[in-house]
């Protein structure tokens, strides 16, 4: 706990002592060692999906806690291999990506069909595979920022994946096509017994006005709600850092109670609103650690984990931070019984 206090610095009291007065924790479905048998079993997921979810929750250093720590490395497509791996060229080799996830005690490794397929016979039985189905490749000029399918659900199933993942750029002109593609893919994945993760990102230049509302609690919350409606089992979302996106953009419909009673300016309350939009926690919320910034990565990862756990979230999915500088402290934090739900 002392190291956490040091890393949180001046925010330690605010983050560790905060008690939510917005959405009470008693209203949430919280993570726990029995999450699959307590929550998921009541859904329409078949027995094979339940087994896949249990496989995810019982692997790695967070086994049997109800929390997840996932290493996602699809940056070779999403950013460029050079931008991602030049700092440590070993990660051009897919085997080192998978080995890092194993050594770090992750619940799963998430990557492209190419990365996981290259080493599937050697590692699919040693760590759960989460195969990312679509990507935004940045070699097309000018950049179009569109998620396109790179892999089929059947190929993910054949290489031994226990889960599939996809991204939707909610708010973008292409989002409705992406919704249809992901909905069909998730239906097939569930039929085959795989769990489904959805990256619920926002992308539209209009979401930037007086500030950047791509990470506002109200807009990301609605993206989460759409994602769970598509039957995603786990939602990946950037942690909210502001609010009032609907009001600032003067778009869509909202309610004053969202801002007056269900949220506050406190980061834990903003994240709790994201959790609430995941059907009050029936679908788990994992937050991304954000871009790597060097020496502050560890402090930022711990801050993200504290906010996520205390808000009622289910864990972290941290990519660039992890493979450029392995960070086990984020995992350790979820094992700390002194850090409780706010």
N, C-alpha and C positions, 0 to 999 in steps of 0.2 A: 504493500500500500504506500510506503514512503516514496518509492520510485515513481508511482503514479502521481502522487501529490507534487513531486518535483517537476514532472513533465507537464502537468496541467498548469503549474505556476499560479498566477493570480486568479485564474478561473476555477481553481480546485474547490473552493468553498461553494461557489455558485453551482457547479456541476454535480458535486457529490452530495450536497445537502438539500438540493431542490426537491420539493414535493409538488406534483402536478395538481393544480386547482382547476384545470380545464376539463379534461376527460379522465375520470377516475380510473385507476388501475383495475378496480373490481369489474369494470365493464369490458375489459379486454380478455381475449383468449391468449394466455401467456405461454411462452416456450417452456418446455420441461422434458424430462427424460421419457415421459409417456405420451408425447405429443401425437405420434402416429396413432396409437391405440385409443387415445382420449379424443382426438379431434378429427384426424383424417379418416378414420374408420367409419365415421358417420356420413361421409360424403359418398358420391357416386363412383369414386375411384375403385378400380378392380383390385383383386388381391395381389396381382403382380406389381401394380403401381405402389401399393402399400409396402410391399417387400423392398422395392427400390428406394423408397423414402427412408425406410428403416435402415437400409444399407448405408445411406448418406449420414444418418444421425448416429450411427454406431461405429463410425470410422474416425481415426485420428485422435488427437489430444482432447478434443471436445466430445468424444464418444459418451453417449448416455446423458448428456446435459440438456439436449434440446436446442443447442446453438450450433451454428455452422461457421466455418472459416474455409473459404474457397480461394484457390489460386487461379485467376483467369489470365491466360496469356494468348490473346488473339491479336496483340498489338502489331505483329508482323504484317497483318492485313490492314488493320484499322488505322495505323499511324505510318508504317513502313518498317521493314526489318532493321534497316540501318539506324533509324531514329531510336528504336527500342533496344537493340542488342549491341550497338557499337561499344557501349560502356563495359560490356562483358560478353565478348563474342562467343563464349561457350554456349550461350542460349540460342544461337542459330541452330544448334543441334536439338531436336525435339526431346531426345532422351533426357537431357539435363533439365528441361522444364518439368518433366514428370518426376524426376528424382528430387528436385527442389520441393515439390508439393509433398512428397513422401517424407523427406527429411524435416520439413516444417510442421508435420503433423496435421496437415489439412484434411478436411472431410472429403474433399474432391478436388480434381484438377479440371478446369474448364479451358478448352482450346478448340482449334479448328479441326475439321475432318482430316486435314493433312497431317497435322502434328500428332493427333491421337492415333490415326491410322498407321503412322510410320512405326509405332512402337506398341501397338495394341496387344500382340501375342505375348509380349514380355511383361506388360504392366497392367492390363485391364483387370486382372484378378487381384492385383496388389493395392490398388487405390481406385475408388469410383471415378469413372469418366463422365464428364458433362460435355457433350458435343455441341458447339455453337453452330447453328444452321445457317444464319445469314450474317452478312458483314457489309460495312461501308468501306470499299477500297478507294484509296486516294491517288491512284495512278491515272485515272481518267481525268482529262483536262478539257475544260475547267472542271473543278470538283463539283459534283452534284449532290453529295451528302444524302445518299439513298441506300438503305439496307436492302441488299439483294441476296437471294438464296444461293449458297455455295454448296450445300449438302442436302441430301434427302434423309428423312427419318429412318428409312430402311437401312441406309448405309451406317447411320449411327448405331442402330440396333445390331447390325452384323458385326461391328468392331467391338461390341461388348459394353457400350455405354449404358449407364443406369439412368441417365437423364439427358435431356436436350435443352438448349437455350436459344433464345432469339431476342432481337432488339426491335422495338417499334419506335420510330421518331414521331411521337404524338404531336399534333399541331402542324406537321409538315404537309405539303401538297400530296406526298406519296403515302401518307399514313393509312388511308382507307384501303389501298391495295395491300399494304403490309399487314393490316389487321386481318384481312381475308386469308392471306398466305399463312400467317401464324396460327390463326384459328384452325385451319385445316391440318397444319402440321401437328399442333398440340392434340387434336382429336386422334390422329393416327398414333402419335407417341403414347398416349394413354392406353389405346387399344393394345399396343405391343408391350405395355407394362413399364414404360419409362416415366419418370417425373419430369415436370416442365418448369423451367425458369424463364422469366421474362424481364429483360432490361427495359424499363418503362421510362425512356428518356424523352425530353421535350426538344423540339428544334423548329424554330421559326424566328426570323429577324424581328418580327413584330413584338416578340416577347422581351425585347430590350427597349425600354423607354428611358425613364429617369434613372433606372438601374436594370440589372440583368435579372429577369424573373424566371429564367429557366430552372432555377432552384428555389422557387417560392413554394411555401407549404401548400397553398390552395391549388396551384396548377399541378404540382407533382402529385399531390393527393388525388386529384381527379385522374391523372395518368395511372396511378396505382389502382384506382377503382376500376378503370377500364381493363387493366391487365388481369385483375382477379376475375372479372366478368368473362374473360377469354379462357378461364380455368387454369391460369398459371398457379402452380403449387407454391412457388416462391417468387417474390418480387424483388428485383434489384433496382435501387433508386439512389440517386445522389442525395446526400443529406440536405435538408432544407436550411437555407441560410437567411431567407427573408420571407415576406408574406405580402399579400395584397395584389397578386398578379392580375386577378380578374378585374379588380377595381382600376388598376393603373392602365391596363390595356383597353378597358371599357368593352369587354368582350365576354360572351357567354352569360351564364346565370350563376349567381351565388346567393348567399344569405348573410345579412349583417351578423347573425349569431356565430358564424364561422370565425369572425374576427373579434367579437365582443365576449364570447363565452368559451368557444372550443379551441382557441389558440391564444398565445401571448407572444411576446417578443423573445421569450427564453428558448434557447435551441432545443431543449428537451421537449418542451411543449410543441414546438414546430414539428419535430420528428414524431411525436405521438399522434399528431394529426395525420401524418403519413401512414402510421400503423393503423389508425382507425379506418382509413380508406381501404386497407387490406382486409375488409370484412371484420374489423375489430380484432385482427390478429389471427383469424382462421387461416389466412395465407401468411407465411412468414415474410418479414421485411428484412432484407440484408442491404446494408449501405456500402457504397464504394468508398475507397479511401482517398480518391482524388488524385490529381497529378503529382508526380514525384518532384520534390523541390530541394532535395539534398539533405542538409543537416537537420532540418525541421521535420523530416518524414516521420520519425518515431513519435514525436510529440503529437503530430497531427493524427497519426493512426490511433494512438491511445485516446485522444479527445473524441474521435469519431466513434470508437468502441464504447466509451463511457456513455455518450449521448444515446447511441443505439440501444444499448442494454437497458439503461434506465428509462427509456421511452417505451420499452416493450418489444423492441426489435429482436431479430433472430441471429444477427451476426454480421460478419464482414466478408466482402469479396474484394481483395486487394491485389492489384496486378503489378504495375510498374514499381511501386514502392518495394514490393516483396522480391522481385527478381533482380532489381538493381541493388538492393540492400536487404537481405532477409530480416524480417521483423516478426519474431515470435511473441513479442509482448502483447500484441493485439489478441492473440489466442489466450495467453495467460490471464488476461483481464476477465474473460468470460468465466474463468474458473474461480475468481475471487468472490467469495461469499459475502464480503463486506460491501460490494457494489450491488445494490438492490434496485428493484423497480421503483421509480419515483411515484 
